[in-house]
């Protein structure tokens, strides 16, 4: 029976029940039997069949009531039904069809007719399921194509500026008329900064791809404060030298924090970058980190910017959402920073949310404590 499609036969008459079971088994199906609707519901929940062939008039729970109850259960609602009855009134047939039956056979029935109806219902269900899978796949493909177009459009836009800066700065640095070492060093610094921006851009594209392929890394390793928290944040801070932002941090780890290192650092960098981006000149951005009991942590980033209205607190986490002024994008970037950050923490069972704050914007990221199987040493 393990490799055969199983049909559930429901009838309160032992002779009919056994005869039906034997007939269906001879045609290559597995069979489970039940004596009434209540018994059938229990057995269907235990192991959902591909089809239910049921009498209508039964004690305790009749066929119509059984179908009605199953229709409210997500696990059982899609199972096709064929009703059997000795009653031939058209009202009963209509009631059966309205009750969700896929077919209706009167007793006494011819074996060949019953099996033909069973196979016809199963073929129809298989066709509908295949069509449904095709529609789901088509929708997924269309969504993926749309995503690719959006990524390419945004990537092309964001690629131009840093790439142009790299080319121009290196050309200026090697130009013979610029012999001042300090000036050459400045051009090289601009080029390196632009390369860093390009590298971050590519990293976001890769992470987005992993996210959409459901392949986002979730292996948790020991997090080093300097390398995996402060360094990526300070690298983002260097993008805003003119603002002269005062970055302060308060990191107290009673226990080690464990997370996917690259993704964790990338998420924190984006959260911090968002704070730096919207901070006023000479504004303060504060980072607070507290460890959990077993690898978890709570990260709070507070800025002194204009804040985010409650109505936009979920909107800003949407992919490619950007703060704009008129038709112009006010800030550089793909518009996926908060999307990436939330995706990383969500993949680990945590969350990223914007909370109420007296001034500016306050973002809290929660990394849950881990299970033993989440640990990778190294």
Backbone torsions as a table, in degrees:
resi	resn	phi	psi	omega
1	UNK	NA	-19.3	-173.5
2	UNK	-61.1	-37.2	-176.2
3	UNK	-99.1	5.0	-178.6
4	UNK	-104.0	145.1	171.5
5	UNK	-65.4	134.4	-173.7
6	UNK	-101.4	132.1	176.3
7	UNK	-110.9	133.9	178.5
8	UNK	-94.7	120.8	179.3
9	UNK	-103.5	126.0	-176.2
10	UNK	-124.6	116.6	177.6
11	UNK	-161.1	139.2	-178.2
12	UNK	-83.1	-11.4	178.0
13	UNK	-90.5	114.8	-176.4
14	UNK	-55.3	-42.9	-176.5
15	UNK	-64.4	-43.7	179.7
16	UNK	-67.1	-42.3	-179.1
17	UNK	-60.3	-47.2	-178.6
18	UNK	-68.6	-38.2	179.0
19	UNK	-65.4	-42.6	176.9
20	UNK	-60.7	-45.8	-178.6
21	UNK	-59.9	-44.8	-179.0
22	UNK	-64.4	-41.9	-179.8
23	UNK	-62.4	-47.2	-177.8
24	UNK	-66.4	-38.8	178.7
25	UNK	-63.5	-36.8	-180.0
26	UNK	-63.9	-21.1	-179.7
27	UNK	-96.2	15.1	170.8
28	UNK	92.6	12.4	179.5
29	UNK	-105.3	153.5	168.7
30	UNK	-83.3	151.9	-176.2
31	UNK	-134.5	137.1	168.9
32	UNK	-122.1	139.2	-177.6
33	UNK	-115.0	154.6	177.1
34	UNK	-142.3	150.2	-173.7
35	UNK	-91.8	-15.9	177.1
36	UNK	-163.2	179.4	-176.9
37	UNK	-62.4	-38.1	-179.8
38	UNK	-64.4	-45.3	178.0
39	UNK	-62.9	-38.7	-179.0
40	UNK	-65.3	-40.3	-179.7
41	UNK	-61.5	-43.2	179.3
42	UNK	-61.2	-46.6	-177.3
43	UNK	-70.9	-34.6	178.4
44	UNK	-67.6	-37.3	177.7
45	UNK	-66.5	-36.4	-179.4
46	UNK	-67.0	-40.4	180.0
47	UNK	-153.7	94.9	-175.6
48	UNK	-58.4	127.1	179.0
49	UNK	-82.9	170.1	177.2
50	UNK	-82.0	-19.0	-177.3
51	UNK	-160.1	149.1	174.6
52	UNK	-119.3	124.8	173.2
53	UNK	-108.3	115.1	-169.4
54	UNK	-135.5	142.5	168.3
55	UNK	-68.1	158.2	177.5
56	UNK	-93.1	-52.8	-176.2
57	UNK	-86.0	104.7	179.6
58	UNK	-142.2	153.6	177.6
59	UNK	-73.7	165.2	177.2
60	UNK	69.1	-73.5	176.2
61	UNK	-131.1	115.8	-178.6
62	UNK	-80.1	178.8	-174.9
63	UNK	-63.3	-43.6	-179.5
64	UNK	-62.8	-43.9	-179.1
65	UNK	-66.9	-37.7	176.9
66	UNK	-60.0	-46.5	179.4
67	UNK	-62.3	-40.7	179.5
68	UNK	-61.3	-44.9	179.8
69	UNK	-66.2	-41.2	-179.9
70	UNK	-65.9	-30.5	-178.3
71	UNK	-65.4	-20.8	179.8
72	UNK	-93.1	-2.6	-179.3
73	UNK	-104.3	115.1	-177.9
74	UNK	-54.9	-30.2	-178.7
75	UNK	-72.5	-27.6	-172.3
76	UNK	-114.0	-12.4	-170.1
77	UNK	-60.5	-30.8	-174.7
78	UNK	-91.1	0.4	-179.6
79	UNK	-70.8	126.4	179.9
80	UNK	-71.2	152.6	-176.2
81	UNK	-125.3	140.1	164.4
82	UNK	-123.6	122.1	179.4
83	UNK	-93.3	141.8	175.0
84	UNK	-116.6	136.0	177.3
85	UNK	-157.5	152.3	176.4
86	UNK	-84.6	-10.7	-178.0
87	UNK	-85.8	137.5	-174.6
88	UNK	-112.2	1.3	-178.0
89	UNK	-60.3	138.7	-178.7
90	UNK	-62.4	-29.2	178.9
91	UNK	-60.8	-37.0	179.6
92	UNK	-67.9	-39.1	177.8
93	UNK	-64.2	-44.0	179.2
94	UNK	-62.3	-42.3	179.4
95	UNK	-62.0	-39.3	179.2
96	UNK	-65.4	-45.1	180.0
97	UNK	-65.8	-44.0	177.9
98	UNK	-63.0	-29.6	178.8
99	UNK	-76.9	-1.8	175.4
100	UNK	105.6	8.7	179.7
101	UNK	-68.7	144.8	178.1
102	UNK	-89.0	-21.3	175.5
103	UNK	-161.3	169.6	-173.1
104	UNK	-146.0	120.6	-177.5
105	UNK	-123.0	132.9	-180.0
106	UNK	-92.7	149.3	174.9
107	UNK	-92.1	148.8	-8.6
108	UNK	-73.4	147.8	-176.9
109	UNK	-116.6	156.2	174.6
110	UNK	-87.5	133.3	-176.7
111	UNK	-54.3	-44.8	-178.1
112	UNK	-61.8	-37.9	179.5
113	UNK	-66.6	-44.8	-179.8
114	UNK	-60.5	-47.0	-178.4
115	UNK	-66.2	-35.4	177.9
116	UNK	-63.6	-40.4	179.2
117	UNK	-68.7	-40.0	177.5
118	UNK	-59.8	-48.7	-178.1
119	UNK	-67.4	-33.8	178.4
120	UNK	-66.6	-42.8	178.6
121	UNK	-63.5	-44.3	-179.1
122	UNK	-65.2	-38.8	177.0
123	UNK	-63.3	-42.3	-179.8
124	UNK	-63.8	-42.4	179.1
125	UNK	-64.0	-44.2	178.9
126	UNK	-61.6	-39.7	178.2
127	UNK	-64.1	-43.5	179.6
128	UNK	-64.9	-40.1	179.0
129	UNK	-65.3	-41.9	178.5
130	UNK	-63.4	-41.7	178.3
131	UNK	-63.9	-39.8	178.2
132	UNK	-63.6	-41.8	178.1
133	UNK	-63.5	-39.9	178.7
134	UNK	-63.5	-40.9	180.0
135	UNK	-66.2	-41.3	177.9
136	UNK	-63.4	-43.9	179.9
137	UNK	-65.2	-40.2	178.7
138	UNK	-63.4	-42.9	178.3
139	UNK	-63.3	-40.4	178.9
140	UNK	-64.9	-40.9	178.7
141	UNK	-64.6	-41.3	179.0
142	UNK	-64.5	-40.5	178.8
143	UNK	-66.0	-39.0	178.7
144	UNK	-66.8	-40.4	177.2
145	UNK	-63.0	-41.9	178.3
146	UNK	-62.0	-43.1	179.5
147	UNK	-62.6	-43.9	179.4
148	UNK	-60.1	-43.0	179.4
149	UNK	-62.9	-41.7	179.7
150	UNK	-65.3	-42.7	179.8
151	UNK	-63.5	-46.5	-178.8
152	UNK	-63.7	-40.3	179.4
153	UNK	-63.4	-47.0	179.9
154	UNK	-70.3	-38.8	-179.3
155	UNK	-63.1	-43.0	179.5
156	UNK	-60.8	-42.0	-179.5
157	UNK	-65.7	-45.8	-175.1
158	UNK	-77.3	-19.8	-178.8
159	UNK	-73.6	-32.6	-171.6
160	UNK	-60.6	-51.5	-172.6
161	UNK	-62.8	-55.5	-179.7
162	UNK	-64.3	-35.1	179.2
163	UNK	-66.7	-41.2	176.7
164	UNK	-63.2	-38.8	178.8
165	UNK	-63.9	-40.6	179.1
166	UNK	-61.4	-51.3	-177.7
167	UNK	-61.1	-48.7	-177.1
168	UNK	-64.3	-44.0	-177.5
169	UNK	-65.5	-41.7	179.3
170	UNK	-68.3	-36.9	176.2
171	UNK	-62.7	-42.1	179.5
172	UNK	-67.0	-36.9	-177.2
173	UNK	-67.4	-34.8	-177.6
174	UNK	-92.9	-4.7	179.0
175	UNK	-64.9	129.1	-174.2
176	UNK	-64.3	-23.7	-177.1
177	UNK	-76.8	-11.7	175.8
178	UNK	-100.2	93.6	-176.3
179	UNK	-101.4	-3.1	179.1
180	UNK	-75.0	116.9	-179.0
181	UNK	-58.3	-37.6	-179.6
182	UNK	-65.6	-39.1	179.9
183	UNK	-68.7	-40.2	176.9
184	UNK	-63.9	-40.4	179.1
185	UNK	-61.6	-37.4	179.2
186	UNK	-65.2	-41.7	178.3
187	UNK	-64.7	-40.5	178.4
188	UNK	-64.9	-39.0	177.8
189	UNK	-61.8	-42.1	178.0
190	UNK	-62.3	-42.3	179.3
191	UNK	-62.7	-44.3	-179.8
192	UNK	-64.7	-39.0	178.0
193	UNK	-62.7	-39.7	178.8
194	UNK	-68.8	-37.3	175.7
195	UNK	-62.9	-40.8	177.9
196	UNK	-61.0	-40.5	178.6
197	UNK	-65.5	-40.1	177.2
198	UNK	-63.8	-41.4	179.5
199	UNK	-61.6	-43.2	178.5
200	UNK	-64.8	-36.6	179.2
201	UNK	-63.5	-45.9	178.8
202	UNK	-64.9	-39.4	178.6
203	UNK	-60.8	-38.7	177.9
204	UNK	-66.2	-40.3	178.8
205	UNK	-62.3	-43.0	179.7
206	UNK	-63.9	-44.1	-178.9
207	UNK	-66.3	-39.0	176.6
208	UNK	-62.5	-39.5	177.6
209	UNK	-63.5	-44.9	177.3
210	UNK	-60.2	-40.2	-179.7
211	UNK	-62.5	-45.5	-177.0
212	UNK	-74.7	-21.3	175.7
213	UNK	-92.2	7.5	-177.7
214	UNK	54.5	38.9	-176.2
215	UNK	-122.6	25.9	-178.8
216	UNK	-70.0	128.7	-177.1
217	UNK	-61.7	134.7	178.6
218	UNK	-128.6	13.5	-179.8
219	UNK	-74.3	123.2	-173.0
220	UNK	-98.7	125.2	179.9
221	UNK	-126.5	168.0	-177.9
222	UNK	-64.0	129.7	179.7
223	UNK	-96.0	127.7	175.9
224	UNK	-95.1	128.9	-175.0
225	UNK	-57.6	-48.3	-175.0
226	UNK	-68.1	-48.7	-173.2
227	UNK	-79.0	-37.8	-170.9
228	UNK	-105.0	-9.9	178.4
229	UNK	-117.1	-61.1	-173.3
230	UNK	-73.2	-45.3	-175.8
231	UNK	-57.9	-50.5	180.0
232	UNK	-65.2	-31.3	178.3
233	UNK	-71.3	-44.2	-179.5
234	UNK	-67.1	-30.0	176.1
235	UNK	-63.8	-38.7	176.4
236	UNK	-69.4	-35.4	179.3
237	UNK	-60.4	-34.9	-178.5
238	UNK	-66.6	-11.8	176.9
239	UNK	-76.1	-12.7	-174.6
240	UNK	-123.9	54.1	-176.0
241	UNK	-64.6	-33.1	-176.7
242	UNK	-66.0	-30.7	-177.4
243	UNK	-73.0	-23.0	-178.3
244	UNK	50.9	54.1	-178.3
245	UNK	-72.0	140.1	176.5
246	UNK	-93.2	102.6	-179.5
247	UNK	-95.9	121.0	179.0
248	UNK	-123.6	150.5	179.4
249	UNK	-141.2	151.2	179.8
250	UNK	-135.3	97.0	-175.7
251	UNK	-115.4	115.0	178.4
252	UNK	-128.0	110.8	-177.2
253	UNK	-114.0	100.4	176.4
254	UNK	-71.3	-26.0	179.0
255	UNK	-135.8	156.3	179.1
256	UNK	-61.5	147.1	174.9
257	UNK	-103.6	136.5	-179.0
258	UNK	-129.3	132.8	-179.2
259	UNK	-163.2	165.5	171.5
260	UNK	-62.1	116.3	-167.3
261	UNK	-60.5	-53.6	-176.5
262	UNK	-62.0	-48.0	-177.4
263	UNK	-66.8	-39.2	179.2
264	UNK	-62.8	-47.2	179.2
265	UNK	-62.9	-40.2	179.6
266	UNK	-63.5	-42.1	179.6
267	UNK	-64.8	-45.8	179.2
268	UNK	-63.2	-40.0	179.3
269	UNK	-60.0	-40.1	179.2
270	UNK	-68.1	-42.1	179.4
271	UNK	-62.8	-42.5	178.7
272	UNK	-68.0	-41.9	-179.9
273	UNK	-59.4	-38.6	178.2
274	UNK	-62.3	-39.2	178.3
275	UNK	-68.5	-43.6	179.3
276	UNK	-63.2	-41.8	-175.2
277	UNK	-59.6	-39.4	-175.4
278	UNK	-100.4	7.2	178.1
279	UNK	-80.0	145.7	174.8
280	UNK	-77.2	169.2	175.4
281	UNK	-59.4	137.4	-179.3
282	UNK	64.0	15.1	177.2
283	UNK	-74.5	165.0	-179.5
284	UNK	-110.7	136.7	172.5
285	UNK	-120.5	125.4	-177.4
286	UNK	-115.4	141.0	177.6
287	UNK	-117.6	129.0	177.7
288	UNK	-127.9	127.3	-179.7
289	UNK	-128.1	129.9	175.6
290	UNK	-129.6	136.1	-177.9
291	UNK	-83.5	155.6	173.0
292	UNK	-88.8	-159.3	-178.2
293	UNK	-89.8	-28.3	-175.6
294	UNK	-145.0	69.9	175.6
295	UNK	90.7	-11.2	-178.2
296	UNK	-83.8	174.4	179.6
297	UNK	-164.5	157.6	171.9
298	UNK	-121.7	123.3	-177.6
299	UNK	-115.1	126.9	179.1
300	UNK	-121.3	127.8	177.7
301	UNK	-122.5	121.5	-176.8
302	UNK	-120.1	133.4	175.3
303	UNK	-122.9	177.8	-179.0
304	UNK	-116.3	28.9	-178.9
305	UNK	-80.3	-157.9	-175.3
306	UNK	-78.6	-10.2	-179.5
307	UNK	79.7	175.4	-179.9
308	UNK	-124.5	122.8	179.2
309	UNK	-58.4	149.4	-179.3
310	UNK	-55.0	-38.2	-177.6
311	UNK	-63.7	-20.8	-177.6
312	UNK	-106.9	3.5	-173.5
313	UNK	-66.2	-24.3	173.4
314	UNK	-96.2	-32.6	-179.0
315	UNK	-58.3	-38.7	-175.6
316	UNK	-67.5	-14.7	178.3
317	UNK	-88.9	-4.1	178.5
318	UNK	-72.4	145.7	-179.0
319	UNK	-63.0	133.3	177.7
320	UNK	70.5	8.2	176.4
321	UNK	-71.8	133.4	179.4
322	UNK	-136.8	143.3	172.9
323	UNK	-71.8	128.1	-176.0
324	UNK	-129.9	160.5	171.3
325	UNK	-124.2	109.9	-177.5
326	UNK	64.7	-128.9	-179.6
327	UNK	-95.7	3.6	-175.0
328	UNK	-108.7	137.8	174.4
329	UNK	-79.1	126.9	-173.4
330	UNK	-77.1	-30.4	-175.3
331	UNK	-127.1	151.9	176.2
332	UNK	-74.7	163.0	176.1
333	UNK	123.3	161.3	-180.0
334	UNK	-74.5	-19.3	-175.2
335	UNK	82.5	29.2	-179.1
336	UNK	-122.3	5.4	-174.6
337	UNK	-57.6	-52.8	-180.0
338	UNK	-69.9	-31.0	175.6
339	UNK	-61.6	-47.0	179.4
340	UNK	-62.5	-46.1	-178.3
341	UNK	-60.3	-47.4	-179.7
342	UNK	-64.8	-39.2	-179.3
343	UNK	-61.9	-42.0	-179.6
344	UNK	-63.0	-49.3	-178.2
345	UNK	-69.5	-36.0	178.2
346	UNK	-64.9	-38.6	179.0
347	UNK	-60.4	-26.9	-179.9
348	UNK	-95.6	6.9	179.5
349	UNK	87.6	7.4	-179.1
350	UNK	-101.7	-159.2	-179.0
351	UNK	-155.0	160.7	172.4
352	UNK	-129.9	125.9	-179.0
353	UNK	-144.0	157.3	175.9
354	UNK	-98.2	127.4	-176.5
355	UNK	-113.1	165.9	179.4
356	UNK	-62.4	142.1	-179.9
357	UNK	-148.4	141.6	180.0
358	UNK	-65.3	-30.9	-177.7
359	UNK	-144.3	137.2	176.8
360	UNK	69.8	-150.6	-177.8
361	UNK	-121.8	138.1	178.0
362	UNK	-124.0	120.6	179.8
363	UNK	-113.0	131.7	179.1
364	UNK	-118.4	123.4	177.2
365	UNK	-112.2	128.8	-177.4
366	UNK	-114.2	123.2	175.1
367	UNK	-107.1	113.7	-175.3
368	UNK	-71.0	157.1	172.3
369	UNK	-61.2	153.3	-172.2
370	UNK	-104.2	164.0	174.5
371	UNK	-90.2	161.2	-179.3
372	UNK	-56.1	-35.2	-177.3
373	UNK	-73.4	-9.9	178.9
374	UNK	-80.3	-12.9	-171.0
375	UNK	-82.3	136.0	168.5
376	UNK	-132.1	124.7	-177.6
377	UNK	-86.8	140.4	179.2
378	UNK	148.4	NA	NA
